[in-house]
Amino acid sequence: MKNTSSPPSQQDESFMKPGKTIVIGGGAAGLMAAGRVAERGAEVILLEKMERTGRKIGISGKGRCNLGNTAPLPEFLGHFGKTGNFLRQCFQQFFTPEMMSFFEARNLPLVTERGGRIFPASGRALDVVRVLANWVKAAGVTVQTGAAATAIVVHDGRVRGVKWPGGEMACDNVILATGGKSYPRTGSTGDGYRLAASLGHTVTTLRPALVPLISPDPLVHRMNGLELRNVQVRLFIDGKRKAQEFGELAFTGFGLSGPVVLSLSGMAVDALDQGSTVTLSLDLKPALDHAKLDDRLLRDLAKRGGESIDSILRGLMPKEMVPVCLAACELPADLDTSRFPGKSRKRLVQWLKDYRIVIGGYRSFNEAIITAGGVSLKEIDPRTMASKLVDGLFIVGELLDLQADTGGYNLQAAFSTGWVAGSSV
């Protein structure tokens, strides 16, 4: 039965200090949790399977580390979709202002860039790793690297210890923070899901998220390396428009990547897994409607009629796209542009406004930024990150069935859930 008596006084140090805590996983959530528990006076041991902590942080944001986002709380939660409301009480305890103050107080200046994205001013993700590593060390955390937990020991519904290749250690609390399955070379190989499931927790279907998409279209592959900005991209599932994003994308040797594609990939992956037809529509001229774009093309033809078609098209798109456009619109390279057929012109305008690309698959966890799915939120207390099934167990970060699009939202969730768990043991 829970103790419902009045809280002890602040002077009762022996009562207030948390018991011995083991944190499993030295990523963003794990480091934040370990440091927070330790600075409250507890003995903390952090087990990290890799040879150093913070491996995934160090490569995040293309090596720059997008720490968070300045979006207001309602908008921020909206980026997590239906699961966002779970984080409301957590963010009320530790959110963007607290995260920024935490790092700036430890001599890591931050900058805010387009879209509210927060980065270290140095542009170095490894500076974030350094700050966290120095903090947990100063707080007194014992960091054991090269140590992969193999089991969490539970008796009578309560955590009693952790097994690892070096033996078994007794403890009062365990914070499980091993990360998901994305970028497994950093140590995120899904161990935490197995540990949580072994204690009775439900783990929803795991799949790559914020992941590049594969297209079977050879014309797409011809544009490998081309990056586009200010493009409107719409996602169609079984012919019905489901979502859209505006921004940057990149063509690859297998299909598409870039921020807008990654943001749409979650719905695309789920649809592909269900056997649905998935198509992306690219609007290459979102600032112009069909009529205005047609007028512009007519003006170009009036001024430059007689020039080669590829020369005229280079005024409308990158040169790498010209042969793809000609093939897709069935325009001969020797077309007489002084007598540009009306049907051909209309077909060109339509392609520029609605370039359809069939999506046939998605890349693996090796290239996914995060993992979709995870430990069921119904089994976690949103105020504390404590397990509702096992006393003394807390589950944080990417292990939870929480995922957002790009922009710093996922890393903020890792920091916040780690901090709250560390404050709650």
C-alpha positions as CSV (number, residue, x, y, z in Angstrom):
1,M,0.0,0.0,0.0
2,K,1.3,3.5,-0.8
3,N,2.2,5.7,2.1
4,T,-0.3,8.5,2.3
5,S,1.0,10.3,5.4
6,S,2.3,13.8,5.3
7,P,5.6,14.4,3.6
8,P,8.7,14.6,5.7
9,S,10.5,17.8,6.4
10,Q,13.3,19.0,4.1
11,Q,15.8,18.4,7.0
12,D,15.0,14.6,7.0
13,E,17.9,13.9,4.6
14,S,17.9,10.1,5.2
15,F,14.2,9.9,4.2
16,M,14.4,12.3,1.2
17,K,17.5,10.9,-0.4
18,P,16.7,8.3,-3.1
19,G,18.0,4.7,-2.7
20,K,20.7,3.2,-4.8
21,T,19.8,3.6,-8.5
22,I,21.1,1.9,-11.6
23,V,20.6,3.7,-14.9
24,I,20.8,1.4,-18.0
25,G,21.9,3.3,-21.0
26,G,24.1,6.4,-21.4
27,G,22.3,8.4,-24.1
28,A,20.4,11.7,-23.8
29,A,17.7,10.3,-21.4
30,G,20.0,8.1,-19.4
31,L,22.6,10.8,-18.8
32,M,20.0,13.3,-17.8
33,A,18.4,10.8,-15.4
34,A,21.6,9.7,-13.9
35,G,22.9,13.2,-13.2
36,R,19.6,14.3,-11.8
37,V,19.4,11.4,-9.3
38,A,23.0,11.8,-8.3
39,E,22.7,15.5,-7.5
40,R,19.9,14.6,-5.2
41,G,22.3,12.7,-3.1
42,A,21.8,9.1,-4.2
43,E,24.4,6.5,-5.2
44,V,24.0,6.1,-9.0
45,I,25.7,3.6,-11.3
46,L,25.2,4.1,-15.0
47,L,25.7,1.0,-17.2
48,E,26.6,1.7,-20.9
49,K,27.2,-1.1,-23.3
50,M,29.5,1.0,-25.6
51,E,32.9,2.2,-24.8
52,R,31.7,5.7,-24.2
53,T,28.4,7.5,-23.4
54,G,26.5,9.8,-25.7
55,R,27.4,8.1,-29.0
56,K,24.1,8.8,-30.7
57,I,24.0,12.4,-29.4
58,G,27.4,12.9,-31.0
59,I,26.1,12.1,-34.5
60,S,22.7,13.7,-34.2
61,G,21.7,16.7,-36.4
62,K,24.5,15.8,-38.9
63,G,27.0,16.3,-36.1
64,R,25.4,19.6,-34.9
65,C,22.8,18.2,-32.4
66,N,19.3,19.8,-32.7
67,L,18.7,20.0,-28.9
68,G,15.1,21.2,-28.9
69,N,12.6,23.7,-30.4
70,T,11.1,27.0,-29.2
71,A,7.6,26.1,-30.4
72,P,5.0,26.8,-27.7
73,L,3.7,23.8,-25.7
74,P,0.5,23.1,-27.7
75,E,2.3,23.2,-31.0
76,F,5.2,21.2,-29.6
77,L,2.9,18.4,-28.4
78,G,1.1,18.4,-31.7
79,H,4.3,17.2,-33.4
80,F,3.9,13.9,-31.5
81,G,0.5,13.3,-32.9
82,K,-2.0,11.3,-30.8
83,T,0.6,10.4,-28.2
84,G,1.7,14.0,-27.5
85,N,-0.7,14.6,-24.6
86,F,1.2,12.0,-22.6
87,L,4.2,14.4,-22.3
88,R,2.1,17.4,-21.0
89,Q,2.8,16.8,-17.3
90,C,6.4,15.9,-18.0
91,F,7.0,19.1,-19.9
92,Q,5.4,21.1,-17.1
93,Q,8.4,20.0,-15.0
94,F,11.2,20.3,-17.6
95,F,10.7,21.9,-21.0
96,T,12.5,24.1,-23.5
97,P,13.3,27.0,-21.0
98,E,14.7,24.5,-18.4
99,M,16.7,22.6,-21.1
100,M,18.2,25.8,-22.4
101,S,19.0,27.1,-18.9
102,F,20.6,23.7,-18.1
103,F,23.1,23.8,-20.9
104,E,23.8,27.6,-20.8
105,A,24.5,27.4,-17.1
106,R,27.2,24.8,-17.9
107,N,28.9,27.1,-20.4
108,L,27.3,25.8,-23.6
109,P,25.9,28.8,-25.5
110,L,22.9,28.0,-27.7
111,V,21.5,29.5,-30.8
112,T,18.0,29.4,-32.3
113,E,17.7,28.9,-36.1
114,R,15.0,28.7,-38.7
115,G,11.9,26.9,-37.5
116,G,12.7,27.4,-33.9
117,R,15.5,24.8,-33.9
118,I,18.0,25.0,-31.0
119,F,21.6,24.2,-31.6
120,P,24.9,24.6,-29.6
121,A,26.4,27.8,-30.9
122,S,29.6,25.9,-31.6
123,G,27.8,23.7,-34.1
124,R,29.4,20.7,-32.4
125,A,27.2,17.9,-31.1
126,L,30.2,16.6,-29.2
127,D,30.1,19.7,-27.0
128,V,26.7,18.6,-25.8
129,V,28.1,15.1,-25.0
130,R,31.0,16.8,-23.1
131,V,28.7,18.9,-21.0
132,L,26.5,15.9,-20.0
133,A,29.5,13.7,-19.3
134,N,31.2,16.3,-17.1
135,W,27.9,16.9,-15.2
136,V,27.3,13.3,-14.3
137,K,30.9,12.9,-13.3
138,A,30.8,16.0,-11.0
139,A,27.5,14.7,-9.6
140,G,29.2,11.5,-8.5
141,V,27.7,9.0,-11.0
142,T,29.8,5.8,-11.4
143,V,29.9,5.2,-15.1
144,Q,30.6,1.6,-16.1
145,T,31.2,1.4,-19.9
146,G,31.3,-1.9,-21.9
147,A,28.6,-3.1,-19.6
148,A,25.4,-4.4,-21.2
149,A,22.6,-5.3,-18.7
150,T,21.2,-8.8,-19.3
151,A,18.3,-8.8,-16.8
152,I,16.5,-6.7,-14.2
153,V,15.9,-8.6,-11.0
154,V,12.4,-8.3,-9.5
155,H,11.0,-9.8,-6.3
156,D,7.5,-9.4,-5.0
157,G,6.7,-6.8,-7.7
158,R,9.7,-4.6,-6.9
159,V,13.1,-4.0,-8.5
160,R,15.9,-5.6,-6.5
161,G,18.9,-5.5,-8.8
162,V,20.5,-5.8,-12.3
163,K,22.4,-8.6,-13.9
164,W,25.2,-7.9,-16.3
165,P,28.2,-10.0,-17.5
166,G,30.2,-8.7,-14.5
167,G,27.7,-10.2,-12.1
168,E,24.7,-8.9,-10.3
169,M,24.3,-5.6,-8.4
170,A,21.6,-4.9,-5.9
171,C,19.7,-1.6,-6.1
172,D,16.5,0.1,-5.1
173,N,15.6,1.6,-8.5
174,V,16.3,1.1,-12.2
175,I,15.9,3.7,-14.9
176,L,15.7,2.0,-18.2
177,A,17.1,4.3,-20.9
178,T,18.7,2.1,-23.6
179,G,17.2,3.9,-26.6
180,G,15.4,2.4,-29.6
181,K,16.7,0.4,-32.5
182,S,17.8,3.3,-34.8
183,Y,21.5,3.8,-35.6
184,P,22.4,0.4,-34.0
185,R,26.1,1.1,-34.4
186,T,25.8,3.7,-31.6
187,G,24.5,0.9,-29.2
188,S,20.8,1.3,-29.8
189,T,20.0,-2.3,-30.7
190,G,16.7,-2.7,-28.9
191,D,17.9,-4.3,-25.7
192,G,15.6,-2.2,-23.6
193,Y,12.5,-3.5,-25.3
194,R,13.5,-7.1,-24.4
195,L,14.1,-6.1,-20.8
196,A,10.8,-4.2,-20.5
197,A,8.9,-7.1,-22.1
198,S,10.5,-9.6,-19.7
199,L,8.9,-7.7,-16.8
200,G,5.5,-7.8,-18.4
201,H,5.4,-4.5,-20.3
202,T,3.7,-4.3,-23.6
203,V,5.9,-3.3,-26.6
204,T,4.0,-2.1,-29.6
205,T,5.2,-2.9,-33.1
206,L,8.7,-1.4,-33.8
207,R,9.5,0.2,-37.1
208,P,11.9,2.8,-38.5
209,A,10.8,6.4,-38.3
210,L,12.2,9.6,-39.7
211,V,13.7,7.3,-42.4
212,P,14.5,7.8,-46.1
213,L,12.1,6.3,-48.6
214,I,12.8,4.0,-51.5
215,S,11.4,4.6,-55.0
216,P,11.6,2.0,-57.8
217,D,11.5,4.8,-60.4
218,P,14.8,4.9,-62.4
219,L,14.2,8.5,-63.3
220,V,14.4,9.4,-59.6
221,H,17.7,7.5,-59.3
222,R,19.2,9.6,-62.1
223,M,19.0,12.7,-59.9
224,N,21.1,11.2,-57.1
225,G,22.7,14.0,-55.0
226,L,20.3,16.7,-56.1
227,E,18.8,18.8,-53.2
228,L,15.8,21.0,-53.6
229,R,14.5,23.8,-51.3
230,N,11.1,25.4,-50.9
231,V,9.2,22.4,-52.3
232,Q,5.7,21.4,-51.3
233,V,5.5,17.6,-50.9
234,R,2.1,15.8,-50.5
235,L,1.7,12.3,-49.3
236,F,-0.9,10.1,-51.0
237,I,-2.0,6.8,-49.6
238,D,-4.2,4.7,-51.9
239,G,-4.9,7.8,-54.0
240,K,-6.0,10.0,-51.0
241,R,-4.0,12.9,-49.8
242,K,-3.1,12.3,-46.1
243,A,-0.4,14.9,-45.3
244,Q,1.9,17.6,-46.7
245,E,5.2,19.3,-45.8
246,F,7.1,22.3,-47.1
247,G,10.8,22.6,-47.2
248,E,13.9,20.7,-48.4
249,L,14.3,17.2,-49.9
250,A,17.1,15.3,-51.4
251,F,17.3,12.7,-54.2
252,T,19.4,9.6,-53.5
253,G,20.5,6.6,-55.5
254,F,17.6,4.6,-54.0
255,G,14.8,7.3,-53.7
256,L,14.3,10.3,-51.5
257,S,15.5,11.8,-48.2
258,G,15.7,15.2,-46.6
259,P,13.6,16.9,-43.9
260,V,10.2,16.9,-45.6
261,V,10.5,13.3,-46.7
262,L,11.6,12.2,-43.2
263,S,8.7,14.0,-41.6
264,L,6.2,12.2,-43.9
265,S,8.0,8.9,-43.6
266,G,6.1,7.7,-40.5
267,M,2.7,7.6,-42.2
268,A,4.4,6.2,-45.4
269,V,6.1,3.3,-43.5
270,D,2.8,2.3,-41.7
271,A,0.9,2.5,-45.0
272,L,3.5,0.4,-46.8
273,D,3.5,-2.2,-44.1
274,Q,-0.3,-2.5,-44.5
275,G,0.1,-3.1,-48.3
276,S,-1.2,0.3,-49.4
277,T,0.0,2.2,-52.4
278,V,2.1,5.2,-51.4
279,T,2.9,8.2,-53.7
280,L,4.6,11.5,-53.1
281,S,3.6,14.6,-55.1
282,L,6.2,17.3,-55.6
283,D,5.1,20.9,-56.3
284,L,8.3,22.4,-57.6
285,K,6.7,25.9,-58.0
286,P,4.5,26.3,-54.9
287,A,4.5,30.1,-55.1
288,L,2.7,30.0,-58.5
289,D,-0.6,28.4,-59.2
290,H,-1.3,26.6,-62.5
291,A,-2.5,29.8,-64.3
292,K,0.5,32.0,-63.2
293,L,3.0,29.2,-64.0
294,D,1.4,28.8,-67.5
295,D,1.7,32.6,-68.0
296,R,5.3,32.5,-67.0
297,L,6.1,29.7,-69.4
298,L,4.3,31.6,-72.2
299,R,6.4,34.7,-71.5
300,D,9.6,32.6,-71.6
301,L,8.6,31.0,-74.9
302,A,7.8,34.5,-76.3
303,K,11.2,35.8,-75.4
304,R,13.3,32.7,-76.0
305,G,11.3,30.8,-78.6
306,G,13.7,29.0,-80.9
307,E,16.2,28.2,-78.1
308,S,16.6,24.5,-77.2
309,I,14.0,23.1,-74.8
310,D,16.6,22.1,-72.2
311,S,17.9,25.7,-72.2
312,I,14.5,27.1,-71.5
313,L,13.8,24.5,-68.8
314,R,17.0,25.3,-67.0
315,G,15.2,28.6,-66.1
316,L,12.5,26.6,-64.3
317,M,14.5,23.8,-62.6
318,P,18.0,22.5,-61.8
319,K,19.8,21.2,-64.8
320,E,19.8,17.7,-63.2
321,M,16.1,17.6,-63.5
322,V,15.8,18.6,-67.1
323,P,16.3,15.2,-68.7
324,V,13.9,13.7,-66.2
325,C,11.3,16.3,-67.0
326,L,11.7,15.7,-70.7
327,A,11.3,12.0,-70.3
328,A,8.3,12.3,-67.9
329,C,6.5,14.8,-70.1
330,E,7.4,13.0,-73.3
331,L,9.1,16.1,-74.8
332,P,11.7,15.5,-77.5
333,A,15.0,17.2,-76.9
334,D,14.9,18.7,-80.4
335,L,11.4,20.2,-79.8
336,D,10.8,23.4,-81.9
337,T,10.2,25.9,-79.0
338,S,9.0,28.6,-81.4
339,R,6.0,26.4,-82.0
340,F,5.5,24.8,-78.6
341,P,2.3,22.8,-78.7
342,G,-0.3,23.8,-76.3
343,K,-0.9,20.3,-75.0
344,S,2.8,19.9,-74.3
345,R,2.9,23.1,-72.4
346,K,-0.1,22.1,-70.3
347,R,1.6,18.8,-69.6
348,L,4.8,20.5,-68.5
349,V,2.9,22.9,-66.2
350,Q,1.1,19.9,-64.6
351,W,4.3,18.1,-64.0
352,L,5.9,21.1,-62.4
353,K,3.0,21.4,-60.0
354,D,2.4,17.6,-59.5
355,Y,5.4,15.5,-60.0
356,R,4.4,12.1,-58.8
357,I,6.9,9.6,-57.4
358,V,5.9,6.1,-56.4
359,I,7.3,4.9,-53.1
360,G,8.0,1.2,-52.9
361,G,9.7,0.8,-49.5
362,Y,11.9,2.4,-46.8
363,R,15.4,2.1,-45.5
364,S,16.4,0.1,-42.4
365,F,17.0,1.0,-38.8
366,N,20.6,1.7,-39.8
367,E,19.4,4.9,-41.4
368,A,16.4,5.8,-39.3
369,I,16.8,8.7,-36.9
370,I,14.3,7.3,-34.4
371,T,12.2,4.2,-33.7
372,A,8.4,4.2,-33.9
373,G,6.6,2.1,-31.4
374,G,7.8,1.0,-28.0
375,V,6.7,0.5,-24.4
376,S,3.0,1.2,-24.1
377,L,2.2,4.6,-22.6
378,K,-0.7,3.1,-20.7
379,E,1.8,1.3,-18.5
380,I,3.8,4.4,-17.6
381,D,2.9,7.2,-15.1
382,P,3.2,10.4,-17.1
383,R,4.0,12.4,-14.0
384,T,7.0,10.4,-13.0
385,M,7.9,8.0,-15.8
386,A,7.5,5.2,-13.3
387,S,6.3,1.8,-14.4
388,K,2.7,0.9,-13.3
389,L,3.7,-2.8,-13.3
390,V,7.0,-2.9,-11.3
391,D,7.8,-0.7,-8.3
392,G,11.2,1.0,-8.6
393,L,11.3,0.8,-12.4
394,F,11.3,3.9,-14.6
395,I,11.3,3.9,-18.4
396,V,12.4,6.9,-20.4
397,G,13.4,8.3,-23.8
398,E,13.1,6.5,-27.1
399,L,12.0,3.2,-25.4
400,L,8.5,4.8,-25.0
401,D,5.9,4.6,-27.7
402,L,6.5,8.3,-28.5
403,Q,7.8,9.8,-31.7
404,A,7.7,13.2,-33.4
405,D,8.9,14.6,-36.7
406,T,12.2,16.5,-37.2
407,G,13.0,19.7,-35.4
408,G,14.4,18.9,-32.0
409,Y,11.2,17.5,-30.5
410,N,12.4,13.9,-30.0
411,L,15.6,15.0,-28.2
412,Q,13.7,17.3,-25.9
413,A,11.4,14.4,-25.0
414,A,14.5,12.3,-24.1
415,F,15.9,15.1,-21.9
416,S,12.6,15.8,-20.2
417,T,11.6,12.2,-19.5
418,G,15.1,11.5,-18.2
419,W,15.0,14.6,-15.9
420,V,11.5,13.8,-14.6
421,A,12.5,10.1,-13.8
422,G,15.6,11.3,-12.1
423,S,13.5,13.7,-10.0
424,S,11.0,11.0,-9.1
425,V,12.9,8.0,-7.9
